[in-house]
Amino acid sequence: MTSLVVMLHGYGRNATYMQKMADEVRARLPQAMALCVHGPRAMDSDVMTPGLDHHLHVPQEVVAGDDGNPPEMMREWFRIDGDRAALHPRLMEVAENLNAFIDIQRDMFGLTEKQIVLMGFSQGGGTALYTAYTRAQEIGALVCHSSIVIERPGGDHLLQSAPQTLFLYGEKDPEFPQEKYRWSFEWVDRYTGGRAIEKIVPKIGHYTSSESRKICGDFIYEVLAA
């Protein structure tokens, strides 16, 4: 094995949702391990209750049951109820746990930090972002697909590294306003010192497509094959 690509699914989904993305990476890098990880928590059904205060919300595909997942297979990385001040400690906790998990995989397979890529979709992308940026050493790259930055009120003083980042979202994505995606990319670009790439994929909503997966696969290949 020459590299490790850790993939994090979106809210209400599970690791199987990332299988097509993993296939895209493996087609280019057959010696890489594409590791799709389940979120640690069962999705909190209470978040669908009208009137609750959420900074984030349940994707419409999940509300409608379009993913075809039984309730016990609908996972989350952290609870989404509350404002940014409530969300951020949960995000930091899961990032710390994921970093410990990545450290174990790195050492087990004798890899360097530069041989690791972290990729996530939606809630998984936000989780991947803070996992990568809070690592003590810089990984090879980060991919955020259809994600926003959940900035910490008062500043992100816990951030330590700034790997090259691909920030990708759909032109027709209804999950967040395009202005929020654009603001998030600008935040990432500033933080990484101009090492971020923005890709806006025409016509797609809040999901991966063959085109978006190809963009992600090409980026990961270029990073790891360099």
Secondary structure by P-SEA (a helix, b strand, c coil): ccbbbbbbbccccccccaaaaaaaaaaacccccccccccccccccccccccccccccccccccccccccccccccccccccccaaaaaaaaaaaaaaaaaaaaaaaaaaccccccbbbbbcaaaaaaaaaaaaaccccccbbbbcccccccccccccccccccbbbbbbbcccccccaaaaaaaaaaaaaaacccbbbbbbccccccccaaaaaaaaaaaaaaaac
